[in-house]
Amino acid sequence: MRVFDQVWLFRGGSYTDWTNTAFTGLSATLADNDVVYFAADDWLAGILFMGVGGSEITDFVPALWNGDEWVTMQGERVLINAAAAYTWNRAYSFQGAGALTWGKTREVPMATRSSNTWPETATAPATVTRNWYRITFPTGGPTLDTIFPLMYNTYTTVEEMAEFLGLADFNDIGQPNLDYIRRSIRDQEDWLDNYTRKSWRIRSTVDEGADFNPYGFRPRHQPVIQVTRLGLWNGSAFDILNYGRGEDYWLEPNKGMVFLTLPSFRMRYYSWLLSRYIRQPASIVLDYIWGADFETHEDAENVSWIIKRLVGTDLVRTNDETGIFRSGLEILSKGEKLQSWREEAIERADTMRAVYMTGLG
């Protein structure tokens, strides 16, 4: 799992360096007006918080440094199935583990700029040339444990794409520029996840509905890493259940199944009196973290192989960037090579999709 290059807490006019403990366990409770800074070597799509405790908050403000100023990001919102009606809420509010994401919102393509001049007034712990992000907490309360970056590009990088195409590098001046390459990689990563119905990067889902089954159920997205919230409809609201084999429900990650404990669960809910509620469609609601650590997954090279060819085909064919395409010995024409790239990539994607659909992967 990738980690941040730097993580700093700003409190009371001074900084505390969290870099070495952010991925091992902080056990740090946030206070009013705390600011946490994050440094990464490329764009971020979000930040993963694991093991968060304490009080829930909603007034935090994420922002990125674009080279001139801090730009506030709204973060992704989800459609919540409330008791009375649907409503758009923030996807994450620092209650339990989860991912604060902004994905492809308009703020990200503003080209987060690497900066070696610290944009704040107080003296920083170190001079680091990186892409900077921060979260301001007007209200304290949450206790943070471990924090990880969710990169905008995961399955391949701009540097790897340049090497694949036989180029020295991409830059901000020539075409296609760095921003376009990053967005093209992200688009193909999203396509592969949706097509194969599996992900090799960490993602989160909020307020997914599921039908009750006393013998367990399988969440829509796989593989599931952690269920952070599960509620059962009681006729007026979702009762939030306790996690654990000795409690109300538990996750079997190898099967990707969530099991409801019996017989105590049946005694509490699965009765003729209340069955009309739990037998309704989507009587279960859950939040969960899913995906995999791309850095260590056995499919990583295969996934990267697919993305490189899909992005390369997009660059050369869609944008007619034939100038970046080296011809080699011309054993195949450029058109034939592009066609073979796409066909081979789709063929491998089909294989990975079939493996998942048969339950073998």
C-alpha positions as CSV (number, residue, x, y, z in Angstrom):
1,M,0.0,0.0,0.0
2,R,1.4,3.4,-1.0
3,V,2.0,5.9,1.8
4,F,2.2,9.7,1.9
5,D,5.5,11.4,1.4
6,Q,4.7,13.8,4.2
7,V,1.8,14.2,6.7
8,W,1.8,17.2,9.0
9,L,-0.6,18.4,11.7
10,F,-0.8,22.2,12.3
11,R,-2.2,23.1,15.7
12,G,-1.7,26.2,17.8
13,G,0.8,27.9,15.5
14,S,3.2,24.9,15.2
15,Y,3.6,21.7,13.2
16,T,3.7,18.1,14.3
17,D,5.2,15.6,11.8
18,W,2.9,12.6,11.4
19,T,4.8,11.1,8.4
20,N,6.1,8.0,10.1
21,T,3.0,7.2,12.1
22,A,0.3,8.0,9.6
23,F,0.4,4.4,8.2
24,T,1.3,2.6,11.4
25,G,-1.3,4.0,13.9
26,L,-1.7,7.6,15.0
27,S,-4.4,7.4,17.8
28,A,-4.6,11.1,17.5
29,T,-7.8,13.0,18.3
30,L,-8.4,16.2,16.3
31,A,-9.1,19.5,18.0
32,D,-11.0,22.5,16.9
33,N,-9.2,24.4,14.0
34,D,-6.7,21.7,13.3
35,V,-5.2,21.5,9.8
36,V,-3.7,18.4,8.4
37,Y,-1.4,18.6,5.4
38,F,-0.7,15.8,2.9
39,A,2.2,15.6,0.4
40,A,2.1,13.2,-2.6
41,D,4.3,12.9,-5.8
42,D,1.3,13.1,-8.1
43,W,-2.4,13.9,-8.1
44,L,-4.7,12.4,-5.5
45,A,-8.3,11.2,-6.1
46,G,-8.9,11.0,-2.3
47,I,-7.6,10.0,1.1
48,L,-8.4,6.7,2.9
49,F,-9.0,6.8,6.6
50,M,-8.9,3.5,8.5
51,G,-10.0,2.9,12.1
52,V,-11.6,6.4,12.7
53,G,-13.3,6.8,16.1
54,G,-14.7,9.7,18.1
55,S,-17.5,12.0,17.0
56,E,-18.8,12.5,13.5
57,I,-18.2,15.9,11.8
58,T,-19.4,17.4,8.6
59,D,-17.8,20.9,8.5
60,F,-14.3,19.8,7.4
61,V,-12.8,21.6,4.3
62,P,-10.5,19.7,1.9
63,A,-8.3,21.8,-0.5
64,L,-5.4,21.5,-2.9
65,W,-2.6,23.9,-3.8
66,N,-2.6,24.9,-7.4
67,G,0.6,26.8,-7.4
68,D,-1.0,30.2,-6.6
69,E,-3.7,29.5,-3.9
70,W,-5.5,26.9,-2.0
71,V,-8.6,25.6,-3.9
72,T,-11.4,24.2,-1.9
73,M,-12.8,20.9,-3.1
74,Q,-16.4,19.8,-2.4
75,G,-15.7,16.1,-2.4
76,E,-18.0,13.4,-3.9
77,R,-21.6,13.2,-2.7
78,V,-23.9,10.2,-2.8
79,L,-27.6,9.7,-2.9
80,I,-28.7,8.6,0.6
81,N,-31.9,6.6,1.0
82,A,-33.3,8.3,4.0
83,A,-36.6,7.3,5.7
84,A,-38.6,10.1,4.1
85,A,-36.9,10.6,0.8
86,Y,-33.6,10.5,-1.0
87,T,-31.0,13.2,-0.3
88,W,-27.5,14.1,-1.6
89,N,-25.0,13.8,1.3
90,R,-21.3,13.9,1.6
91,A,-19.9,10.4,0.9
92,Y,-17.7,10.5,4.1
93,S,-18.1,12.4,7.4
94,F,-15.3,10.9,9.5
95,Q,-17.3,8.3,11.3
96,G,-15.6,4.9,11.1
97,A,-13.3,3.9,8.3
98,G,-13.9,5.3,4.8
99,A,-12.6,7.3,1.9
100,L,-12.8,11.0,1.4
101,T,-12.8,11.3,-2.4
102,W,-13.1,14.0,-5.0
103,G,-12.4,11.7,-8.0
104,K,-12.9,13.6,-11.2
105,T,-14.4,16.8,-9.8
106,R,-13.6,20.0,-11.6
107,E,-11.0,21.0,-9.0
108,V,-8.6,18.1,-9.7
109,P,-7.8,18.9,-13.3
110,M,-6.7,22.4,-12.2
111,A,-3.2,20.9,-12.2
112,T,-2.1,20.5,-8.6
113,R,1.3,22.0,-8.7
114,S,4.4,20.7,-7.0
115,S,5.8,23.5,-4.8
116,N,9.1,23.8,-3.0
117,T,8.0,27.0,-1.3
118,W,5.8,26.4,1.6
119,P,2.5,28.3,1.0
120,E,1.8,28.9,4.7
121,T,3.2,31.5,7.1
122,A,4.5,29.2,9.9
123,T,7.8,27.4,9.3
124,A,7.2,23.9,8.0
125,P,9.1,20.8,9.3
126,A,10.9,20.3,6.0
127,T,11.3,21.7,2.5
128,V,9.6,19.2,0.2
129,T,8.7,19.7,-3.5
130,R,5.4,17.8,-3.7
131,N,1.8,18.2,-4.6
132,W,0.1,19.5,-1.4
133,Y,-3.4,18.9,0.0
134,R,-4.9,19.9,3.3
135,I,-8.0,19.3,5.3
136,T,-9.2,22.0,7.7
137,F,-11.2,20.9,10.8
138,P,-13.2,23.8,12.3
139,T,-14.7,21.3,14.7
140,G,-12.6,18.6,16.3
141,G,-13.6,15.2,17.6
142,P,-12.6,12.4,15.3
143,T,-9.7,10.1,16.4
144,L,-7.5,9.2,13.4
145,D,-5.6,5.9,13.2
146,T,-4.1,5.2,9.8
147,I,-4.1,7.3,6.6
148,F,-3.3,6.3,3.1
149,P,-3.3,8.2,-0.3
150,L,-5.7,7.2,-3.1
151,M,-3.9,8.2,-6.2
152,Y,-5.6,9.7,-9.3
153,N,-3.7,7.2,-11.4
154,T,-3.1,3.8,-10.0
155,Y,-2.6,1.1,-12.7
156,T,0.1,3.0,-14.6
157,T,1.8,6.3,-14.4
158,V,2.6,9.1,-16.8
159,E,6.3,8.1,-16.7
160,E,5.4,4.4,-17.6
161,M,3.3,5.6,-20.5
162,A,6.1,7.6,-21.9
163,E,8.5,4.6,-21.6
164,F,5.9,2.4,-23.2
165,L,5.5,4.8,-26.2
166,G,9.3,5.3,-26.5
167,L,9.3,8.9,-25.4
168,A,11.6,10.8,-23.1
169,D,8.7,12.2,-21.1
170,F,5.4,14.2,-21.3
171,N,5.3,17.8,-20.1
172,D,3.0,20.8,-19.6
173,I,3.8,22.4,-23.0
174,G,3.8,19.7,-25.7
175,Q,0.7,17.8,-26.9
176,P,-0.6,15.6,-25.5
177,N,0.3,17.3,-22.2
178,L,0.6,15.9,-18.7
179,D,-3.0,16.7,-17.6
180,Y,-4.5,15.0,-20.7
181,I,-2.3,11.8,-20.1
182,R,-3.4,11.7,-16.4
183,R,-7.1,12.0,-17.3
184,S,-6.8,9.4,-20.1
185,I,-5.2,6.9,-17.7
186,R,-8.0,7.6,-15.1
187,D,-10.7,7.1,-17.7
188,Q,-9.3,3.7,-18.8
189,E,-8.9,2.6,-15.2
190,D,-12.6,3.5,-14.5
191,W,-13.6,1.6,-17.6
192,L,-11.7,-1.5,-16.6
193,D,-13.1,-1.6,-13.1
194,N,-16.7,-1.2,-14.4
195,Y,-16.2,-3.7,-17.2
196,T,-14.6,-6.5,-15.0
197,R,-16.8,-5.6,-12.0
198,K,-13.7,-5.7,-9.9
199,S,-11.1,-3.2,-8.7
200,W,-7.4,-3.3,-8.0
201,R,-7.4,0.0,-6.2
202,I,-9.1,1.0,-2.9
203,R,-12.6,2.4,-3.3
204,S,-15.6,2.9,-1.1
205,T,-19.4,2.6,-1.4
206,V,-21.9,4.4,0.7
207,D,-25.6,3.5,1.3
208,E,-25.8,0.4,-0.9
209,G,-29.1,-1.5,-0.6
210,A,-29.2,-5.3,-0.3
211,D,-32.0,-7.8,0.1
212,F,-32.2,-9.6,3.4
213,N,-31.1,-13.3,3.3
214,P,-30.6,-15.2,6.6
215,Y,-27.9,-17.2,4.8
216,G,-25.8,-14.1,3.9
217,F,-25.5,-11.9,0.8
218,R,-22.8,-10.7,-1.5
219,P,-22.2,-6.9,-1.9
220,R,-22.3,-5.6,-5.4
221,H,-18.6,-4.5,-5.6
222,Q,-15.7,-6.9,-5.0
223,P,-13.4,-7.7,-3.3
224,V,-14.8,-6.4,0.0
225,I,-12.1,-5.3,2.5
226,Q,-14.2,-3.9,5.4
227,V,-17.9,-3.3,6.1
228,T,-18.0,0.0,8.0
229,R,-21.8,0.3,8.6
230,L,-24.8,-2.1,8.2
231,G,-28.4,-1.3,9.0
232,L,-31.6,-3.2,8.9
233,W,-35.0,-1.6,8.1
234,N,-37.4,-1.7,11.1
235,G,-40.3,0.0,9.4
236,S,-39.3,3.6,10.1
237,A,-35.5,3.7,10.1
238,F,-32.4,1.6,9.6
239,D,-31.2,0.0,12.9
240,I,-27.4,0.0,12.8
241,L,-26.0,-3.4,13.7
242,N,-22.8,-4.4,15.5
243,Y,-20.0,-6.1,13.6
244,G,-18.4,-9.4,14.7
245,R,-18.9,-13.1,14.7
246,G,-20.3,-12.9,18.2
247,E,-22.4,-9.9,17.3
248,D,-25.0,-9.2,14.5
249,Y,-23.0,-9.7,11.3
250,W,-19.6,-10.4,9.9
251,L,-17.6,-10.4,6.7
252,E,-16.0,-13.5,5.1
253,P,-13.5,-11.8,2.7
254,N,-12.4,-14.9,0.8
255,K,-16.0,-15.5,-0.2
256,G,-16.9,-11.8,-0.4
257,M,-20.0,-12.6,1.6
258,V,-21.6,-10.8,4.6
259,F,-23.3,-13.2,7.0
260,L,-26.0,-12.4,9.6
261,T,-25.5,-14.3,12.8
262,L,-28.0,-17.0,13.7
263,P,-30.1,-18.0,15.6
264,S,-29.9,-14.8,17.7
265,F,-30.4,-12.7,14.6
266,R,-33.5,-14.6,13.6
267,M,-34.9,-14.3,17.1
268,R,-34.6,-10.6,17.0
269,Y,-35.8,-9.9,13.5
270,Y,-36.8,-12.9,11.5
271,S,-40.2,-13.3,13.0
272,W,-43.7,-13.2,11.5
273,L,-44.3,-9.9,13.2
274,L,-41.4,-8.1,11.6
275,S,-40.9,-10.1,8.4
276,R,-42.8,-7.7,6.3
277,Y,-40.0,-5.2,6.9
278,I,-37.0,-7.2,6.4
279,R,-38.5,-9.0,3.3
280,Q,-38.9,-5.7,1.6
281,P,-36.5,-4.9,-1.3
282,A,-33.3,-3.3,-0.1
283,S,-34.1,-3.8,3.6
284,I,-30.4,-3.8,4.3
285,V,-28.2,-0.8,3.8
286,L,-24.4,-0.9,4.1
287,D,-21.2,1.2,3.7
288,Y,-18.0,-0.7,2.8
289,I,-14.5,-0.4,1.6
290,W,-13.5,-2.6,-1.4
291,G,-10.8,-3.2,-3.9
292,A,-7.2,-4.3,-3.5
293,D,-3.7,-3.1,-2.9
294,F,-2.4,-2.7,-6.5
295,E,1.2,-2.6,-5.3
296,T,1.1,-6.2,-4.1
297,H,-1.7,-7.8,-6.1
298,E,-0.9,-10.8,-8.3
299,D,-2.9,-9.3,-11.2
300,A,-1.0,-5.9,-11.1
301,E,1.2,-6.5,-14.1
302,N,-1.7,-7.8,-16.2
303,V,-3.9,-4.9,-15.3
304,S,-1.1,-2.4,-16.0
305,W,-0.5,-4.2,-19.4
306,I,-4.1,-3.6,-20.4
307,I,-4.2,0.0,-19.3
308,K,-1.0,0.9,-21.2
309,R,-2.4,-0.4,-24.5
310,L,-5.8,1.2,-24.1
311,V,-4.3,4.6,-23.2
312,G,-1.8,4.3,-26.1
313,T,-4.6,3.5,-28.5
314,D,-6.6,6.4,-27.3
315,L,-3.7,8.8,-27.7
316,V,-2.7,7.8,-31.2
317,R,-6.1,7.0,-32.7
318,T,-8.6,9.3,-31.0
319,N,-6.3,12.4,-31.0
320,D,-4.3,11.5,-34.1
321,E,-1.1,11.8,-32.1
322,T,0.9,9.8,-34.7
323,G,4.0,11.8,-34.0
324,I,4.5,10.2,-30.6
325,F,4.2,6.7,-32.0
326,R,7.5,5.0,-32.9
327,S,7.3,2.8,-36.0
328,G,10.2,0.4,-35.2
329,L,10.9,-2.1,-38.0
330,E,7.4,-1.7,-39.4
331,I,6.7,-5.4,-39.1
332,L,3.1,-4.2,-38.5
333,S,1.7,-1.0,-39.8
334,K,0.7,1.6,-37.3
335,G,-2.9,0.8,-37.9
336,E,-2.4,-2.9,-37.4
337,K,-0.4,-2.3,-34.3
338,L,-3.0,-0.1,-32.8
339,Q,-5.7,-2.6,-33.6
340,S,-3.7,-5.5,-32.0
341,W,-3.2,-3.4,-28.9
342,R,-6.9,-2.8,-28.4
343,E,-7.9,-6.4,-29.3
344,E,-5.4,-7.9,-27.0
345,A,-6.3,-5.6,-24.1
346,I,-10.0,-6.3,-24.5
347,E,-9.3,-10.0,-24.7
348,R,-7.4,-9.9,-21.4
349,A,-10.1,-7.8,-19.9
350,D,-12.7,-10.4,-21.0
351,T,-10.7,-13.1,-19.3
352,M,-10.5,-11.2,-16.0
353,R,-14.3,-10.4,-16.2
354,A,-15.1,-14.1,-16.8
355,V,-12.9,-15.2,-13.9
356,Y,-14.8,-12.8,-11.5
357,M,-18.2,-13.8,-12.9
358,T,-17.5,-17.5,-12.3
359,G,-16.5,-16.8,-8.7
360,L,-12.9,-17.9,-9.2
361,G,-11.2,-14.5,-8.7
